[in-house]
Amino acid sequence: MDKRDRSLVSIPKVCGKHLESILGSLNHVANIYNPMRHFLGHIYQALYRANSSKGWTSHKATEVADFHTIITFLDSAKIGISMNNLTFRKPMHIYRSDASEFGLRGYNL
């Protein structure tokens, strides 16, 4: 989101096409940083309202709060995101293996 998109929070009405463009960009970020997906729901509702009316909608308090949270996520993404927050760290399978004394064979427990 650039400065123009960040000022979207202070504008009383927003165009549906502008919201659609922003949601496309935020969806790309949310594919990498999954916790941000939770906050996109209210913004999708605003897009639906804009498309069902004349193309414009006004912000609700929940959408403004979600935009502020998303901006916080994007600011932290600029600094860098720990890989530990992106990967699933609980092992599903644990294998113990060892080489055989007699050649290239081995075994798993």
N, C-alpha and C positions, 0 to 999 in steps of 0.2 A: 504494500500500500504506500503510495506516495503522499506528499503533503496535501494534495487535492482530495485524496480519498480519506485522509485522517480528519479533514474538516467536514466530512460527511455527517459527523455526529452533531455538529452545531447547526446544521441546516435544518429548518423545520420540515421541509418536504423534499423528497428525493424521487428521481426518475427510476422507473423499473429497469430500463436498459443499463443505467449506471450501476444499480444494485446487482444485476446479472453479471456484469463485467467483474465487479469486486468479488462476488461469490465464486466465480470461476477461478480467480487467482487464489482466494483463500482455500478453496477445495484442493488445489495443488499442494499448498503448504500442509493442509490437514492430512494428506496422504502420508506425509513423512512424520508429522508430529500429531499423533492420534488424540491426545487430550483436547486439542482445539476443536475437534468435531462436535463435541457436546454443545459448544456455544454458537454453532452455525444454524441451529434449528429455528430460533426466533427470526433470524435474518432471512431464512427461506420463507417463513410465514409473511414477512414484509414484502418479499418479492411476489408472492402469490396475491397479496392484497393489491399490489401495484398493477399486476397484470389483469386482475379481475375488474379493476376500476379503469379510469382513463389513462393509466400509465404512471400515475403519481401516487405516493402514499406519504403519510406522516409517521414519524418515529414514535414508538411506545417506550416507556421507561425501561422495560426489560431488554429491548433491542439496543438502547443506548448503553446499558450496563454491559451487554455482551460485546458491543464494539470496543468498549474500554478494555475489557478483558482480552479480547483478540489483539488489540494494539500492544498490550503488555506481553502476550506470547510472542508477537513479532519482534518486539524489542529484545526479548531474551534470545530469540533465534539469531539475531544479528551478532550477539556476543558469542554464541555457540551453544549447542545442545549436547549434553553428555550422551554417549552411545548407550549407557546403561538404562536411560529412560526410553530408548527406542526398541530395545530387544527384549524378548521374553527370556527371563533368566532362570526359571524353574526347570530343572532337567526332567524330561519325560522318560528317558531311558538311561540307565547307568550300566555301563559295561565294564567288566574287569577282564583284561586279557593278558596273556603272557606268551612268550615264545617257547617253543618246545626244545627240549635238550637234543632231540634227534632230528636235525634238519630244519626245514623251513615251515614245518607245521606249527600250529598254535591252537589255543582253545579260548573260549569265552565262557564266563560264568553267567 
